[in-house]
Amino acid sequence: MLNGRHNDKGIALILVIWTIAILMVIVLSFAYMTKVESSSMISYKEGVEEKFIAEAGMARAAEEIIYRQVNLGAPREESKSDIWKTDGTPNAFTLGDGMCLVRIVNEGGKIDINKTPDIVLRGLLIALGIKDDDADIIVDSIEDWRDSDDLVRLHGAESDYYMALPVPYKAKNSNFESVEELLLVRGMTREILYGSEKKAGLADFVTVYNDNGKINISSAPKEVLMAIPGMVPELAENILEFRKDAEIRNIADIQALAGGAYKAMEPFITAGESTIYTVESVGRSGAKKPGYGIKAVVVVSGENVSYRYFKGPWDMSKWKQQEQ
């Protein structure tokens, strides 16, 4: 009898231990699930906040462009020091506990793949380190893609070439509707178009939104400046240095900077304001990186604002590269 009671107590103890162990597993699982859900809710909340901050940055950019267009007409001695630049210079402002980074780029400072002469486009490719033979193929193929005929340039390609590819298609024989369309052109690769973390790509310097096809010296980056016939590295550096503290408002300013080189550059350049801008806005919750990014092409005329292109979220690798 005594042994039976001890056995019953032993079994009961084992059952109690197992029950406690199972309850502990349940409690720990519940605690873990609660922690995961809480973290997910916090991440979701921060993501929503960052999205709204980025959208606020987009609205702020439109206001700054309008403010810029109004105040740049003032005499130089009365010029506003708080005017945002449109050459890609980052601008930061706080919003509640978050912060927003905004870049505005005048599309006139880029090379229009539908309007700009091929000599300028080739110059840009060379400035980006593309080999001469590859640059010739890309430029002639771009010209063949956008012209209305089926005549093949020396290094170009028309429908016969594209129809022989594993996935065949015809040459468009019309203007490019987007920069991304360049990937369909003979000789173009994703690396050439988009670059890498350490190297800028062609897409950073070309557009389909240039007002008149001429390069706006007021906002063109160095790579685009170097694509202009008659430009030399020293002059490009002088232009960039001048723009750090002042604005190039008109042709007279360019003439003063360019001197004897102006005559060769004249057919390809302009100065002043545009109506079309690319805006990149990044919203961050506190100092958290990378944040939420929005990219848009904005048309600002007077107080009227409209969008040609809007994408969010977008790849912010170029921002990361600048901040390293």
PyMOL commands that set and color helices and strands:
alter all, ss='L'
color gray80, all
select helices_A, chain A and resi 2-71+76-78+107-109+118-127+132-146+159-163+179-184+190-194+202-204+222-225+233-245+251-268+317-323
alter helices_A, ss='H'
color red, helices_A
select strands_A, chain A and resi 91-95+98-106+111-112+206-207+215-216+269-270+276-284+292-301+304-311
alter strands_A, ss='S'
color yellow, strands_A
deselect
rebuild
show_as cartoon
